[in-house]
Amino acid sequence: MRKLLEPSLYYFSVVAQAGSLTSATEKLGLTVSALSRHIAKLEGDVGVPLFERHARGVILSHAGRLLLRHAQRTLSDAEAVYAEIQGEERRRARTITIACTEGFAFDFLPVSLGAFCQEYRDVAIQLEVVSSERASQMLLSGEAAMALAFSFKPEAGVTVQFTQLAPVMALMHDTHPLASKTKIALKDLGAFPVLLQDKGTTNRQLFDIACNVEDIEIVPMMTSRYVAALYRFALAVPESIMPSGYVSVAKRLGGDQMKAIPFDNPLLTQRRLQVLTLAGRSLDNLAQSVLDWVIGDLKDI
């Protein structure tokens, strides 16, 4: 902590506590003459003697006692700042930032990462829920260690650590009139309330393209950028249909009495989920453990 104090002030405090220049030199590794020069300079700066010299050593003057209290407060403040800095660095070292689209953040990642954190208690997760484009940008800028997103094509500058098909499926209650079908036609949706994600999502983009190709117009009952809001609406309206990615809701379907049925339009099978890292950048051991864990969970879905 001495580096955070002005040297002469630190030397003064050591002499004050040691009671003599000779005893203080043993701790400081200075000669008596060098230490005397520092004390003399400090006394010159404050304009009054800080010690009363005696044959056996030194004792503090009134001014010296005041300055020692200041030095002790300064040292205490420096120790607190140092501890805060070190604590922050330790937190930063074990914090893994993951960028993902909302589909992953709705259910899959909280469940997966929750289990990971139970086993690896020295990790802190910062989950940034952003668009697919922003997720890639966060990787390229170094703001995130990894990203999970849905995509149609590979991105420059990133490495795809894992990928699998992520078709848009028809999510509905298991008592829905269409729930017994093995595939859903887009034209079947016209008779039911449809819940659509925001136009900026890959889910919605594919859905709109497929409808245009089949010359079908779907007027949704509800649109939202939030998967969670749409899902809750789907639970509340048993006859509704929500075009959704399977991974987003896979771990909830059985308990919520919901089903995800494929569409028969091939365009809605073109989307892929990707787990991405920055090209040319090696992850540290902790981040690699998180990556392996998440990929393992995706393979199990």
C-alpha positions as CSV (number, residue, x, y, z in Angstrom):
1,M,0.0,0.0,0.0
2,R,3.0,2.3,0.4
3,K,3.0,3.0,-3.3
4,L,-0.3,4.8,-2.9
5,L,1.2,7.2,-0.3
6,E,3.6,10.0,-0.9
7,P,7.0,8.4,0.1
8,S,8.0,11.0,2.8
9,L,4.6,10.6,4.5
10,Y,4.9,6.8,4.5
11,Y,8.5,7.0,5.9
12,F,7.2,9.5,8.6
13,S,4.5,7.1,9.7
14,V,7.0,4.2,10.0
15,V,9.4,6.3,12.1
16,A,6.5,7.4,14.3
17,Q,5.5,3.9,15.0
18,A,9.0,2.5,15.4
19,G,10.1,5.3,17.8
20,S,13.6,5.7,16.2
21,L,15.2,6.2,12.9
22,T,17.4,3.2,13.4
23,S,14.5,0.9,14.0
24,A,12.6,2.3,11.0
25,T,15.5,1.7,8.6
26,E,15.3,-2.0,9.3
27,K,11.7,-2.1,7.9
28,L,12.3,0.4,5.1
29,G,15.6,-0.8,3.8
30,L,17.0,2.8,3.9
31,T,20.1,4.2,5.6
32,V,19.7,6.5,8.6
33,S,21.0,9.5,6.6
34,A,18.6,8.9,3.7
35,L,15.7,8.5,6.1
36,S,16.7,11.7,7.9
37,R,16.6,13.6,4.7
38,H,13.0,12.5,4.0
39,I,11.9,13.5,7.5
40,A,13.7,16.8,7.2
41,K,12.1,17.5,3.8
42,L,8.6,16.8,5.2
43,E,9.3,19.0,8.3
44,G,10.4,21.7,5.8
45,D,7.1,21.3,3.9
46,V,4.9,21.6,6.9
47,G,7.1,24.3,8.5
48,V,7.3,22.8,12.0
49,P,9.2,20.0,13.8
50,L,7.3,16.6,13.7
51,F,9.5,14.9,16.2
52,E,11.2,15.7,19.4
53,R,14.7,14.1,19.3
54,H,16.0,12.3,22.3
55,A,19.0,10.0,23.0
56,R,16.9,6.9,22.8
57,G,15.0,8.0,19.7
58,V,12.2,10.3,18.7
59,I,8.7,11.0,20.0
60,L,6.0,12.9,18.1
61,S,5.4,16.6,18.5
62,H,1.9,18.0,18.6
63,A,2.1,18.6,14.9
64,G,3.5,15.1,14.4
65,R,0.5,13.5,16.1
66,L,-1.9,15.5,13.9
67,L,0.1,14.4,10.8
68,L,0.2,10.8,11.9
69,R,-3.6,10.7,12.2
70,H,-3.8,12.0,8.7
71,A,-1.3,9.5,7.4
72,Q,-3.2,6.6,9.1
73,R,-6.5,7.8,7.6
74,T,-4.8,8.1,4.2
75,L,-3.3,4.6,4.5
76,S,-6.7,3.2,5.6
77,D,-8.4,4.8,2.6
78,A,-5.7,3.5,0.3
79,E,-6.2,0.0,1.6
80,A,-9.9,0.2,1.0
81,V,-9.4,1.4,-2.5
82,Y,-6.9,-1.3,-3.2
83,A,-9.2,-4.0,-1.8
84,E,-12.0,-2.6,-4.0
85,I,-9.8,-2.6,-7.1
86,Q,-8.6,-6.2,-6.4
87,G,-12.2,-7.3,-5.8
88,E,-13.4,-5.7,-9.0
89,E,-10.6,-7.4,-10.9
90,R,-11.4,-10.8,-9.4
91,R,-15.1,-10.3,-10.3
92,R,-14.1,-9.3,-13.9
93,A,-11.9,-12.3,-14.2
94,R,-14.7,-14.7,-13.4
95,T,-17.5,-12.8,-15.3
96,I,-18.5,-14.4,-18.6
97,T,-20.5,-12.1,-20.9
98,I,-22.9,-14.0,-23.2
99,A,-24.8,-12.2,-26.0
100,C,-28.0,-13.9,-27.2
101,T,-31.3,-13.3,-28.9
102,E,-34.4,-13.3,-26.8
103,G,-35.4,-16.8,-27.9
104,F,-32.4,-18.2,-26.0
105,A,-32.9,-16.0,-23.0
106,F,-36.6,-16.8,-22.5
107,D,-36.0,-20.3,-21.1
108,F,-33.1,-22.3,-22.5
109,L,-30.1,-20.3,-21.2
110,P,-31.5,-19.4,-17.7
111,V,-32.1,-23.1,-17.1
112,S,-28.8,-24.3,-18.6
113,L,-26.7,-21.6,-17.0
114,G,-28.5,-22.0,-13.7
115,A,-27.4,-25.6,-13.6
116,F,-23.9,-24.6,-14.6
117,C,-23.6,-22.0,-11.8
118,Q,-24.7,-24.6,-9.3
119,E,-21.7,-26.7,-10.2
120,Y,-19.2,-23.9,-10.9
121,R,-19.9,-21.4,-8.1
122,D,-16.9,-19.2,-9.0
123,V,-18.5,-17.9,-12.2
124,A,-20.6,-14.8,-12.7
125,I,-22.7,-14.6,-15.9
126,Q,-23.7,-11.4,-17.6
127,L,-26.4,-12.2,-20.1
128,E,-27.0,-9.5,-22.8
129,V,-30.2,-10.0,-24.7
130,V,-29.8,-8.3,-28.1
131,S,-30.6,-8.8,-31.8
132,S,-28.6,-11.3,-33.9
133,E,-26.7,-8.5,-35.6
134,R,-25.8,-6.9,-32.3
135,A,-24.7,-10.2,-30.8
136,S,-22.1,-10.6,-33.6
137,Q,-21.0,-7.0,-33.1
138,M,-20.5,-7.7,-29.4
139,L,-18.2,-10.6,-30.3
140,L,-16.2,-8.5,-32.8
141,S,-15.8,-5.7,-30.3
142,G,-14.7,-8.0,-27.5
143,E,-17.8,-7.1,-25.4
144,A,-18.9,-10.7,-25.2
145,A,-17.0,-14.0,-24.9
146,M,-19.6,-15.9,-26.9
147,A,-23.0,-15.4,-28.6
148,L,-26.0,-17.5,-29.3
149,A,-28.2,-16.4,-32.3
150,F,-30.4,-17.6,-35.1
151,S,-29.0,-17.0,-38.6
152,F,-29.4,-17.8,-42.2
153,K,-25.7,-17.4,-43.2
154,P,-22.2,-17.4,-41.5
155,E,-20.8,-14.1,-40.2
156,A,-17.3,-12.8,-41.1
157,G,-14.9,-12.6,-38.2
158,V,-16.6,-15.2,-35.9
159,T,-16.2,-18.9,-35.4
160,V,-19.2,-21.1,-35.4
161,Q,-18.6,-23.5,-32.4
162,F,-21.9,-25.3,-32.8
163,T,-24.8,-25.2,-35.2
164,Q,-28.0,-27.1,-35.8
165,L,-31.3,-26.5,-37.7
166,A,-33.7,-24.4,-35.9
167,P,-36.9,-24.4,-37.9
168,V,-39.9,-22.1,-37.2
169,M,-42.6,-24.3,-35.7
170,A,-46.3,-23.9,-34.8
171,L,-46.6,-23.6,-31.0
172,M,-50.0,-24.4,-29.6
173,H,-51.9,-25.8,-26.7
174,D,-52.1,-29.6,-26.8
175,T,-56.0,-29.3,-26.9
176,H,-55.8,-27.1,-30.0
177,P,-57.9,-28.3,-33.0
178,L,-54.7,-28.7,-35.0
179,A,-52.6,-30.4,-32.3
180,S,-53.1,-33.9,-33.8
181,K,-51.5,-32.9,-37.1
182,T,-47.9,-33.9,-37.9
183,K,-47.4,-30.8,-40.0
184,I,-49.2,-27.4,-40.2
185,A,-50.0,-25.6,-43.4
186,L,-49.8,-21.8,-43.4
187,K,-53.3,-21.6,-44.8
188,D,-54.6,-23.4,-41.7
189,L,-53.6,-20.4,-39.5
190,G,-56.3,-18.2,-41.0
191,A,-59.0,-19.7,-38.8
192,F,-57.1,-19.1,-35.5
193,P,-55.5,-16.2,-33.5
194,V,-51.9,-15.9,-34.6
195,L,-49.1,-14.4,-32.4
196,L,-46.1,-13.1,-34.2
197,Q,-42.7,-11.9,-33.1
198,D,-41.2,-8.5,-34.1
199,K,-40.3,-8.0,-37.8
200,G,-36.6,-7.7,-36.8
201,T,-36.3,-11.3,-35.8
202,T,-35.3,-14.2,-38.1
203,N,-38.4,-16.0,-37.0
204,R,-40.7,-13.3,-38.3
205,Q,-38.6,-12.7,-41.4
206,L,-38.9,-16.3,-42.5
207,F,-42.6,-16.4,-41.7
208,D,-43.3,-13.3,-43.8
209,I,-41.3,-14.7,-46.7
210,A,-43.1,-18.0,-46.6
211,C,-46.5,-16.2,-46.5
212,N,-45.6,-14.1,-49.4
213,V,-44.5,-17.1,-51.5
214,E,-47.8,-18.9,-50.8
215,D,-49.7,-15.6,-51.3
216,I,-51.3,-15.9,-47.8
217,E,-52.1,-12.9,-45.6
218,I,-52.0,-13.4,-41.9
219,V,-53.3,-10.7,-39.6
220,P,-51.9,-11.4,-36.2
221,M,-53.9,-11.0,-33.0
222,M,-50.8,-9.9,-31.2
223,T,-47.2,-8.9,-32.1
224,S,-44.3,-8.4,-29.8
225,R,-40.6,-8.4,-29.7
226,Y,-40.8,-10.3,-26.4
227,V,-41.1,-14.1,-26.7
228,A,-42.1,-14.3,-23.1
229,A,-45.1,-12.1,-23.6
230,L,-46.3,-14.0,-26.7
231,Y,-45.8,-17.3,-24.9
232,R,-47.9,-16.2,-21.9
233,F,-50.6,-15.0,-24.3
234,A,-50.5,-18.4,-26.0
235,L,-51.1,-20.1,-22.7
236,A,-54.0,-17.7,-22.0
237,V,-55.7,-18.2,-25.4
238,P,-56.0,-21.9,-26.0
239,E,-56.9,-21.6,-29.7
240,S,-53.9,-19.3,-30.6
241,I,-50.9,-20.4,-32.6
242,M,-47.5,-18.9,-32.1
243,P,-44.8,-19.5,-34.8
244,S,-41.7,-20.1,-32.6
245,G,-38.3,-21.7,-32.5
246,Y,-38.3,-25.1,-30.7
247,V,-35.2,-24.3,-28.5
248,S,-36.9,-21.2,-27.1
249,V,-39.6,-23.3,-25.4
250,A,-38.4,-26.9,-25.4
251,K,-37.9,-27.3,-21.7
252,R,-41.4,-25.9,-20.9
253,L,-43.7,-27.6,-23.4
254,G,-44.6,-30.7,-21.4
255,G,-45.2,-28.9,-18.1
256,D,-47.3,-26.2,-19.9
257,Q,-49.3,-28.7,-21.9
258,M,-48.1,-27.2,-25.2
259,K,-46.9,-28.7,-28.5
260,A,-44.5,-27.5,-31.2
261,I,-45.5,-28.9,-34.7
262,P,-43.5,-28.3,-37.9
263,F,-44.8,-26.3,-40.7
264,D,-45.0,-27.9,-44.1
265,N,-43.4,-24.9,-45.9
266,P,-39.7,-25.7,-46.6
267,L,-38.7,-22.0,-46.2
268,L,-39.5,-22.3,-42.5
269,T,-36.8,-24.9,-42.1
270,Q,-33.9,-22.7,-43.3
271,R,-33.0,-21.1,-40.1
272,R,-30.1,-22.4,-38.0
273,L,-29.1,-21.7,-34.4
274,Q,-25.4,-20.9,-33.9
275,V,-23.1,-20.7,-30.9
276,L,-20.4,-18.2,-31.8
277,T,-17.0,-17.0,-30.6
278,L,-14.6,-14.5,-31.9
279,A,-12.3,-15.9,-34.7
280,G,-8.7,-16.2,-33.6
281,R,-9.4,-15.7,-29.9
282,S,-8.9,-18.5,-27.4
283,L,-11.3,-18.7,-24.4
284,D,-9.9,-19.0,-20.9
285,N,-10.7,-22.2,-19.0
286,L,-13.8,-20.8,-17.3
287,A,-15.3,-19.5,-20.5
288,Q,-14.5,-22.7,-22.3
289,S,-16.3,-24.6,-19.6
290,V,-19.4,-22.5,-20.1
291,L,-19.2,-22.9,-23.9
292,D,-18.9,-26.7,-23.6
293,W,-21.8,-26.8,-21.1
294,V,-24.2,-24.8,-23.2
295,I,-23.4,-26.8,-26.4
296,G,-23.9,-30.1,-24.4
297,D,-27.4,-28.9,-23.4
298,L,-28.2,-27.9,-27.0
299,K,-27.3,-31.3,-28.2
300,D,-29.6,-32.9,-25.6
301,I,-32.7,-31.0,-26.8
